[in-house]
Amino acid sequence: MAAPSIQPIESIPNPKDSPAKFDADAFAFTATELPRTIEQMNDLVAWLNENINVRQPVTKNDEASVIDADESGRYLRMSFEGAKTITVNPESITPQQHGAYWLINNIGAGDLSFVEGDGVTINNNVVVESASSVFLQRVSENVYDVVVVGGSFTADLTALENEIESRIVGPESAEDDQLVMFDGITGKQVKAGQTLTQVFNGWLVQLYNIFPRTVNTYADIATTPLAVGQIIKTKGHTVPGIGGLEFIGTSGSVVDNGGTKRNSATNGVYAKALINTPINPLMFGAVADGSTNDLLKIQSMFTAVSDGYREFDFLGKSYFLGSISVHEASKFRFVNINNLYISGNPTFSATNQFATQDIRYESIFEFVDCSNVYVECNGVSTIDETVPQPSGLICVNLINDTINCGNIEIKASLYGGVAALHSVNSWGISVKRTPERPTMRNIRAYLHADTVKYGTRLVGCGFDAYIVINSRKVTRSYFNVGCNNHIVEVNSTEQRLLTDVLIKSYRDNVRNINVTLNQIGSTSAEDAFSIEHDNLEQDTNISNITINANIFNKAVGAVGQVGAQYALGGPLQSSTTSGTKNIRINMNVDPSVSPCLKFPTTPASPSNIYVSSIFEPQNFTTNGFTIVKENCLSGSSSGSQPVRLSLSDFISSDGSALVNVYCTNDFSELIPVNRVAATYLLTFYKVSSGAGAIASSTLIQSSVVGVPPVISFSVSSGALIVSSDQSNPSARLSASATIIGTRFL
């Protein structure tokens, strides 16, 4: 390249202050462009001699050395003649900067070995043979990569010194106008037969191996000669100014990945990016204007994980990903990749080409058997807000396949599409989990969902989760199928169509779920929440569930449904052998909403529902469930069915209870003709098998009308049974028992 004439000394950039701005190409002179005076040239030489130490090598002649933070970016020459070590101390002892790196050449005889300090991990920890070189880079705290770059570096001031020595001698030489001082400090002069141009340009050849060369774009690397250890910089990836990087010449040949490694014009030498910040899509040619399709550029960026890169920054920009049309496909998929950190709060958009109204989706990010992942993702598409969204984007999809994994944190929002967060196991929900199955655990998710199908849908994958969901106009905010140990907060407005919170077992048991539902303005005719089974086998258990329901301005429907049994997507069943136990429901419902719970299926064994306030069960029946408020048990039934009040919370022993009973033979009558309201004092006992008996029954008070129903009591199958002699299908029986004389579990 043609370079400008030499500048005055005071305007020459100082590499000590800003090494990235020093460009050796600016000093490549032809014979006609030499400095106007020898004095100028000597001044330049003296200045370079004084300031060259920004790239000067550090020679270590010790048998045992350590990596020094102050030497980051320097060239280390390990000159000890014999086996030698270099220790990387933990950062509690030697703090290091993000992206710190060292170029290390073992120039002495004997092998060089890296020693890991306490808690330090060195990936690809190789023994460096004599006359070999490596590149050591900090990946994250106390984690380093070693990259073998080949033989000795040519980027060595020794080569520069040898070049100078080959062209100049001491003052005793003289040859006409060539008797010119080259260096005012040493007094050496130009050698006979050498011209100033030869001296200067020969010297600059070596400068190329000390100071970075600069090219316009990433593509220019392929046409630029490069030496091992030489630094080369790009002004931009596709155009100058956007996505520029610094690279180092490395021994070998590679497949171009579009951003961080590319073969140079020199056979057997490729350029490897020196990354001291997280990788971003601009380094791979992404435009990030929200309309240009950046999919391939971002996919190229993520291929860098094969080279050990784990941190990616989307710079808060918008990226268009083209169209979505392949169900269960993904734009960016990671399989068994750990320690990923994807930040920058990106916004991704795509054109939805799914024609069906069934649920169809493509994921933006998909993680299969990955651990230690942090990801930020915003998905958006142009939609009609009046139409529910059956298909579209999923921000983050988690898949558990063959190994235990977890520790994943997600910050995602979705406008229009299927779900902000989705998960699934590879063997499917129709297969019952066995102990040897792997699990994905410890999920933390902070989600926003607007005009989508689901806020989150977790299917048999994602245990031990903490989830916060802010939703608007969703059909379902929280959908849990077969997952355990969740703490969930749902803040829902304008929810529509389906149940807002659904906890369901297909083949797997569900336990230890705590959901707080803050719902305002739902237009759904379905329940605010539902706890249900959906299988043919009727062998699942849902237990230890807490629902804190704060419901305001719900148009229609019940607050919740508990214990429903469906036949694998089929009709509701009237009874079940599936278990729904230890359910706690705390309701805070505004006056416009009926504080109603539904119990549509009768369980085979007594089950308790613990409540904090009085409510009216739908159809005036608890269907075999016992409602417990403090030490008060209550239930109701219709027709000839008895009320079953579970005694499972009480130790097998004698006990006493105050029982209030109301019974009518025809509840359809506005003022029932035959009815009774009575209070009894019972003493009873229960043994460990659940059997027992009533020791005494004393009527304390009663109010009867017409021919009153006859009430009787018994203890069976771990429950206090309250029965009447009524058989009319319109008959209703309700009972509440306050336990006053037994021992609680």
N, C-alpha and C positions, 0 to 999 in steps of 0.2 A: 504494500500500500504506500501511497505517497504521503509523507508526513510533513508537518509544518517545520519551518526553521526553528532552531533551538530558542527556547524562551529564556528570559532573564532568570537568574537563580532564584530570586525571591518569589517568582510565580510558579515554580515547579512544584507539583503536588508532593506532599510529604507522606510517604507510605506509613510512617509511624502513626500519623493522625488518622488517615483514612486509606488503608491498604487496598480496599476494594476499588478506589478511584484511580489507582496508579496503573497506567497502560503502557507496557513496554513498546507497543506498536508506534506510539507517538515519538519514539526516539530512533526509529529506523531511517537512517539518512542515506542518501546516495551521494556520490562524489560532488555533485553540484549543490547539494543541500547541506554541506558541512557547516559547522559554526563559522561565523565570519572571522573570528580571531582564534588563535591557538589559546589565548588566555581564557576565552569563553569555554572552550572544550576542557581545559584544565580545571576551571571552576566547577563544571558539571561533574567531572570525574571525582574531584575532591568531595563534592556534595554527596554523590552516590556512595563513595567509600565510607562517609560518615553515617549515612542513613540506611545503608543496605541491610543492617542487622535486623530489620523487620522480618526478613526471611532467612536470616543467617541460621545455620544449623546449631543445635545444642549437642555438644559432644559429651557423652557420659562414659567415663572410663572406670566404672565401678563394677564389682562383681554383683552387687545387689543395689538396684535403683528403685525409685518410686515414680509414679505418674504425678506430675506437678500441674496444678490448675493453671499456673502462670505460663506454662509452656503449651497451652492449648493452641492449635493451629500451627505449631512449630514443627520443624523437621529434626527428629532425634537420631543422632548417630551413636550406636552402641558399640564402643571401640574396645571394650575389655577383651583381652586375648585369652579366652577360655569360656567355659560354660557360665552363663550369667542369667540373672532374673530381674524382672521389673514388676513391682507390686502395684495393684490398683486398690487403694485404700477405700473403705466405706466413706460415704459422703458426710457421715457424722464426724469424721476425722479430717477429710479433705473435701470441702464443698466444691462442686463442679457446676459449670454453667450448662444450660440446656443446649444440646447440639455440639458440645465440645468434642474436638478430634485431635489426633496426633499422627504424624507420618513417621514411621519408625524403620530404620535401616540397620540391620545387624552387620556392621562392617568388620568387626573383629572375629578372630577364630573362635570356634565353639558355639553351641546352640544358645538361643535366647528363649526363656520360658516366662510366661505370664503367671503371676501369683494372684489369686483372688483373695482380697481381704474379707473380713467377717461380714457375711451378708451380701457380698458382691457376686454377680453372675457375669461371666464372660462367655458369650456364645461363640462357637467355632474357635475354642481356645487351642490354638495350634502351637507347635514348637517352631520357632523361626530359625532356620538354618543360617549359617554364615553366608554373607553376600545376598541375603534375601530381605525383602521389605514387606511390611504390612501396614494397614490403615486401621487404627483403633478409634471407634466412635461411641460416644455416650448415647444410648437409646432412651433410657429413662433413669430414674433414680436408682443407682447401684446396679444398672444393667448396661452392658457394653457389647458391641459387636467387633470381631476381628475379621478383616477382609484382606486376603492375600493379594497383593498387587504385583508380585513378580520379583525381579532382581533389583539391584541397587538403583536408587534414584539418580537421574541425571541432574535433577534440580539441586545442585550442590555448589556452593561457592568455591569449593576446591577446583571444580572444572573451570570456573571463571578465572581463578588465579593462574591455573596452568595455561589457559589461553593467553592471558596477558604475558606470562613469562616466556611463552614461545615467540613473542613478537618484540619484546623490548629487552634492553640490557642496561648496564650501568653507564656512568658518564664517560668511560674510556672510549666508547664507540662514537664515531663522528662521520657524517656523510652529508655534506652540503646543507641543504635546507631541511634535511630529515633530522638534523640535530635539534630536536624539539623536545622539551621536557614533557613527558606523559603524565607525571604525577609529581606535584610540588612537594609531597611529603617524602617520597623515597628517592627523588632525584633521578629516576630511571628515564632513559630516552628511547626513541623509536629505533628498532634494530635495522641494520643495513639491509636494503632491499625491500623494506616494508613502507607502505604509504600510510598516511593518516587514515585514509578511507578503509584500508585493510585492517588497521588496528581497531578502529572504532566499530566497523561493522562486524568484524570477527568477535569482538567483545560483546556486541549486542546479541549475537547468536546465543551466547550463554545467558544473557539477561532474560531471553524468552523462557528459560527453564527456571527462573527465579520469580519473576513477576508474571501475573496472569495475562494471558492473551485474551482478547475480546473479539467475539463474533456477534453478528446481528441476531441470529435465530438458532433454535435448536437444530434445525436442518443443516445449518452451516458446519456443524461439527463433523459431518460425514465427509466434507471436502477440505478439512483443516488437518495438516500433519500434527501429531501429538506424541510427546515422549512420556514414558512412564514417570509419574511423579509431577508432570507439568500441570499447571493450573490453567484452565480455560473458562472464560465466562461468556454467557449468552446475555444479550441485552433484553431479549424477550423470547417467548416460545415460538409464536407464529409471526408476530410483529414486534419490533422493539418497544419496550416500555411495559409489556404485560407478560409476567411469568418468567423473568430471567433467573438464571441459576449459576452457581459456580461448580465446576467439575474438576476432577483430577484424572490424569492419564493413568490407566490401570492395565496391567498385563493381561492379555486374553482377548477373546471375541465373544460377543453377546448378541442376543436377539433384541432389537430395538423395542423398548416398551413405551415409547412415545413421550418420555419425559425425564427419566432419571438415569438412563444408560443408553449409549449409542456408540457404535464403532466409528473411529476416526479414519482419516485418510491414510494413516500409518498402519500397515498390516500388523495384527497382533496387539494393538493398543486401542482400548476403548475409553470413553469418557464416563466416569461414574460421578453422579451428583454428590456434592458435599452439602448435606441438609442440616442446618442448625435451627430450623423452625419446622413445624408440622407441614407436610406436603399439602398443597392446595390444587384445585383443578386448573387454575390458570397456568401452572407449570406444565400442564399437559395439553394446553391449547384450548381449553374451554373458554367460551365467550361470556357466559354468565349474564346474559341480558334478558332471560326469561322467555325468549322466542326462538333463538337459535338452538337446534338440537345438539345438546352437549353430552348425550348418553355415551357415545364411544370414547370421548375424551375422559370422562369420569371412570368408565370401566378400565381404561388404560392406566389411570392413576392407581386404581386399587390392585392392579397386578404387581405393584411395588411391594405388596405384603410378602411376596416370595423372596424378596431381598431383605426382609427383616423390618421394613417400615411399618409402623403401627399407628402413627398419629396423623390425622387428616383434618384440615381446616377448610370449611367451605366459605369463609370470609363474609358470612351474612348476606350472600347474594342469591339470586334466583336462577334456576336451571330448568330448561325444558327437556323432557325425556322422550319425546316422540309419542307414539300411540301405545295403548294397552289393549290386547285382544286374546292373550293366551292364558287360560285359567290356571291359577296356582303357579305361574311363572314369577320371576323376580328380576328386577333391574340390576341389583348389586347383591351377590350371594357369597357368603363366607362359610366355609365348612371346616370345623375344627381349628379355627384361628382364634388365638387368645390375645388378651391385652390390647384390644382395639380401642382407640379413642377418636371418635368422629364428632367434631364440634363445628362451630361456625353458624349454627342456627339456619341451615339452608332451607329454601322454599323450592319444592319440586312440583312441576305441573306435567300433565300428560293428557292426551286426547283419548277419551273412552270410546272404544270401538266394539264393546260387548253388545250384541244385539238382543240377547235373552233378558228376560225379566227375573230369571233365577239369580241366586247369589253367585257372582263370578268376580274374580279379583286377580290383580297382579300386585306384588309387593314392591315397595321401593327398596327396603333393606330386608334381607333374609339371613338369619344366623342359625346355622345347623351345628349343634354340639359345640358351641363357643362358650368361653368363660372370660370373665373380667372384661366386659364390654361396656362402653359408654357411647351413646348415640343420641344426636339431636336431629330431628326430622320434621318438616312441615310439608304436608301434601295439600294441593289445591286443584280444583277443576271448576269449570263453568257449568252451572247446573240450574235447574228449575226448582226453587225451594219448595214449591207446592207439591212436588212429586217425591215420594220416598226413594231412597237410593239403594237399588238391589245389587249394583255392581260398581266396580271402579277400583280405586287404589286402596291398598293397605300400607300404612307408613312403615311399620316394623312387624315382621313375622318371625316368631321363634319356633324352631323345630328341634325336638329331642329324638335322637335316632339310636345311637349305639353306646354312648358313654355318659357318665354323670358329668354335669356341667352347671354353670350358673354364675351368680354375681354379675347381674346385668342391670344397668340403669338406663332408662329411656325417658327422653323428653320429646313428646311428639304432639302435633296437632294436625287435624284433617278437616278440610272443608269439602264436602261432597265425596262420596266413596263408600267403602265397606267398613273399615275399622282403623282407628289410630294404632291399636295394638292387637295382634292376633297370635295365637300359639296353637300347636298341634304336636302330637307324638306320631311317629312314623308307623306304628302298628295299628292305629285307628281306635275309635271309641267303642267299636263292637267287640274288642278283645279285652278281657278282664286283666287288670294289672297284676303281675306276679312279683314276688320279692326280688327276683333277679333283673327285673326291668330297670333301665337307667332312669334318672330323674334330672330335671332342670330346676334348680332352686335359687332362692334369694334374688327375686326380681323387684326392682323399684321403678315405678312408672308414674310420670306426671303428664296427664293427657288432657287435650282439648279436642272435642268432637262437635262439629256443627253440620247439621243436615246430612247425616250419615246413617248407615244401618246400625252399627254398633260403636259404642265408645271403646270397649274392649271385649274380645271373645277368646277365652282361654279354654282349650279343649285337651284335657289330660296332660298338660305341660305347663309348668310354671308354678311350683310350690313355694311356700314361704315368701309370699308377695306382699308388698305395701303399694297400694295403688290409689291415686287421686284422679278423679275424672270430673271435668267440667264439661257438661254437654248441653246442647241446644238442638231441638228438633231432631232428636235421634229416635229410632224405633226401640232401641234397647241400650242402656248405658253400660251395664255390667252383666256379662254372661259367663258363668262358671260351670264347666262341665267336667266333673271328676277331679278337681284340684283341691288341695288342702292348705290350711294355714294361711289365710288371707286376712289382711286388714285393709278395708276399702272405704273411701269417702266419695260419694257421688253427689254432685251439685247439678241438679237437672232442671232445665226450664223448657217449656213448650214440648215436652215429650209426647210422642204420638204412636198409635197403632198397637204396639205390643207391651208386654210386661217390662217395666223399666229395669228391675233387678231380677235376674233369674239364676237360681242355684239348682243344678240338675245333676242327677246321676243316671248314666246309661248303664255301664258295666262296673264302674269304679265307685267305691265309697267316697263320700265327701264329709269332711269334718273340720272343725276349728275355723269357722268363717265369721268375721265380724264386719258388718256393713252398716254404715251410716248413710241413709238416703235423705237428702234435702231436696224435695221436689216441689216445684211451683208451676202451676198452670198446665198440667197434663191434660191432653184431650183424648188419651187412650181409653177405650172401653174395657181394657184388661186391667189386671191388678197392678198396683204399684210394685209389688214384689211377689215372687212365688218360689216355694221350696218343693221340688217335685222329683219323682222317679219316672224313667221312661225306658222300660225294658219288658221282655216277656218272662224272664226268669224270676222276677220279684225277689231277688236275693241281695239287694243293695241296702246300705245304711247311710243315712244323712244324720249327723249328730253334732252337738256343740255348735249351734248356729245362733248368732246374735244379730238381730235386726233393730236398728234405731231409726224409726220412720218418722220424719217430720214432713207432713204432707199439707200443702196449702193450695186451695183452689183447684182441686181435681174434679173434672167435669162429671165423670161417671165411673162406675166400677168400684170394686172393693179395694180396701187398703192392701190386703195380702191374702195369699193362698198357701196353705201348709199341708204337706203330706199327700199331695195328689199322686196317683199312679196311672201312667199311660202305657198303652201296649205298643211300644216302639213306634212312636209317631202316630199311633192309632187312637182308638176311643178311650175316654176316661173310664177307669175301672172302679167298681163300687167297693172293693176290698183288696187288701194286699198283705203279703208276708214281708214286704220290704219294711225297714224300720226308719222312723223319723223321730228322733229322741233328743231331749235336752235342747229345746228351741226356746230362745228368749226374745221377746218382742216388746220393745219400748216404743209406744206410739204417742206422738204429739200432733194431733190432727185438728185443723181449724173447723169451726162449726158447719161450714158448707159441705164438708166431706163426712160421709157416714163411717164411723170408726168400726168397720166391719171386717172380720176375718172369715175365710172360707175353709172348711174341712171336708172336701168332697169325697175322700176315700177313707174307709174304716181300716185301721191297722189291726194286725193279728194280735199284737201284744200292747198293753197299756203304754201310753206315751204322754209325757208332760209338755205343756206349753206354758212357759213362764211369762207373765205379763206385768206391766207396771200400772195399767189403768183398766177400768171396766170397759167392756165393749159388748156388742151384740153379735153373736155368730150368725152368718148368713143361713137362711132357712131355719134358724133357731135350733141348730144341732151342731154339736162338736164331734159327732161321729166316732166316738170311742176315745178321743183325746181328752186329757184332763187339763183344765186351765188352772194355773197356780198363781195366786197373787199373795206374796208373803207366805203365810201358813194357811191360806185359804184355797181350797180346791173347788173347782166348779166345772159343770158340764151340762149338756142338754141332749135330748134325743127326740125322735118322733115315732109315731105308731106304737108298736109293741116293744121297741128296742129299749133296753135299760140304759141308765147313765153309769158309766164306768169312771171312777175317780181313782187314779193311780196312787198307790202307796209306796212307790219305788224309792221315794226320798226318805223313807223312815226305816229305822233298824227294826228287824223282826222282834216284836215284843207286844205286850199289852198296850192298849191305847184308848183314848176317849176322844170324841168329836161332837161338836155341835153342828147339826145338819138342818139346813133350811130346804124345804121341798115345795115346789109348786107344780101342780098337774091339772090338766083339763082334758076332757075326752074329745073336744072339738075346738081347736084353736081358730078355725075359720069363722066361728061365731064372734060377732062384735063383743057381746057380753056372754061368755060361756055359761051354759045352764048348769053343768055338772063340773065342779072344780074343787080343789082343796089347796090351801096354803098352810103349811105346818112346820113346826120346829121340834126336832128330836134331840135327845142326849143319848149317844151311843157309847157303849164300851165294846171293844173288839180285841182280837189278837191276830197276828200274822206270823207265820213261820218262814224260814228261809226259802222254802220251795214256792212261796206265794200263796199257799193255802191258808185258811183261817176260818174264823167264825165270829158271829155277833154274840157277845156274852149277855148284853141287855139292851133294850130299846125303850126309852121313856119319852112319851109325848109330853112336851112342855106346854105348847099352845097350838091352836089350829083355827082355821077359818074355812068353813065348808059351805058349799052352795049345791042344792039339788042332791043327787046321788053321788057322793064324792068317790073318786078313785081310791083304791086300796093300795097303800105304799108298803113295801117290804125292803129289807136290807140283808146283804150277805157279803162275805169276803171270799174272793176266788181269783186265782191267777194274778196275785199281787195287787188287786184292786178292791175298793169298796164299791159294791154293786147296789145301785138304787133302782128298784123296779116298781112298776104299777101293774094293775090288772087290766089295763086298757089295750084294745086291739084295733081300734079305729085308726086308719092311716092318718087322720087329722089330729090325733091325740098328740099332746106335747108334754114332755116331762123335763124339768130343770131342777138341778140340785147343787147346793154349795155346802162344803164341809169345812169348818174351822177346827183344825187339830189342836187340842188343848192338853193332851196328856200322853205324849209318847216321845221317843228319842229320834232326832233327825240324823240323817247321815251327814 
